[in-house]
Amino acid sequence: MMNQVLRKATLADAGQLLEWRNDDGTRNNSNSTGLVSLDAHLAWLTKSLADTGCRFYIMEVNKEAVGTIRDNLVQTEGCTKQYLSWTIAPVCRGKGYGTEMLHMFLKENKGCFYAEIKPFNQSSIKMVEQNQFVLLGKAGENLVYTRIVT
Ligand SMILES: CC(C)(COP(=O)(O)OP(=O)(O)OC[C@H]1O[C@@H](n2cnc3c(N)ncnc32)[C@H](O)[C@@H]1OP(=O)(O)O)[C@@H](O)C(=O)NCCC(=O)NCCS
């Protein structure tokens, strides 16, 4: 039987996270499409892990890391928004892990969640739709989806 868990990310995940971040498919779906250097990645990861407004997870299937999901808290005009980001390892895509990872994250965390998705990123669109997000509108070319979990 498959054992699927979400665990907190640590600095020991740095190499794996950088590999996924610099994958062509990941960069194509991101707002910043450039390659990230190891130094810049380590600085960003250290800061993110220390940030109390960032809940940063690794999904493991049978103890193997298959993906990552995190949120970033943004305060705007008295309103708190949590922007979500996710990546599944290139070799593990298309197996349902992304949809399940988001489902597990939403079971553990409450808040007003937002996801900005490129209109051609069909798998992410299906991921949010299958997790009861609704389309709010657009931010530039990105589609903005939201779901409130109480
Ligand atoms: C987006 C991503 C996390 C999806 O993870 P995944 O594990 O491959 O997704 P799933 O297997 O759960 O698939 C979700 C749905 O998309 C569909 N799907 C998967 N790949 C697809 C593709 N290339 N085109 C269209 N639909 C696709 C699946 O069939 C599934 O729909 P279904 O349940 O109706 O069959 C993964 O592709 C990824 O890491 N992409 C690069 C990073 C990225 O895009 N991050 C998000 C930025 S907003």
The ligand as a Gaussian input file, in Angstrom:
#p B3LYP/6-31G(d) Opt

LIG

0 1
 C        1.519000      21.271000     -11.828000
 C        2.027000      19.978000     -11.238000
 C        2.363000      20.193000      -9.754000
 C        0.913000      18.928000     -11.344000
 O        1.294000      17.799000     -10.608000
 P        0.914000      16.340000     -11.112000
 O        1.212000      15.399000     -10.014000
 O        1.569000      16.097000     -12.419000
 O       -0.658000      16.513000     -11.299000
 P       -1.751000      15.367000     -11.228000
 O       -1.135000      14.081000     -11.652000
 O       -2.394000      15.453000      -9.870000
 O       -2.742000      15.826000     -12.351000
 C       -3.702000      16.828000     -12.154000
 C       -4.663000      16.789000     -13.314000
 O       -3.998000      17.316000     -14.441000
 C       -4.021000      16.369000     -15.507000
 N       -2.752000      16.517000     -16.196000
 C       -1.548000      16.065000     -15.821000
 N       -0.621000      16.435000     -16.725000
 C       -1.285000      17.134000     -17.674000
 C       -0.895000      17.798000     -18.868000
 N        0.380000      17.807000     -19.255000
 N       -1.838000      18.418000     -19.586000
 C       -3.131000      18.431000     -19.191000
 N       -3.563000      17.837000     -18.071000
 C       -2.652000      17.197000     -17.328000
 C       -4.208000      15.026000     -14.861000
 O       -4.794000      14.123000     -15.740000
 C       -5.107000      15.391000     -13.703000
 O       -6.438000      15.533000     -14.122000
 P       -7.504000      14.356000     -13.929000
 O       -7.489000      14.073000     -12.448000
 O       -8.757000      14.970000     -14.428000
 O       -6.993000      13.210000     -14.692000
 C        3.284000      19.445000     -11.974000
 O        2.971000      19.252000     -13.323000
 C        4.461000      20.384000     -11.879000
 O        5.243000      20.292000     -10.930000
 N        4.607000      21.295000     -12.870000
 C        5.690000      22.270000     -12.876000
 C        5.581000      23.271000     -11.749000
 C        4.277000      24.039000     -11.764000
 O        3.595000      24.159000     -12.759000
 N        3.946000      24.591000     -10.598000
 C        2.740000      25.373000     -10.405000
 C        2.888000      26.798000     -10.836000
 S        1.333000      27.651000     -10.617000

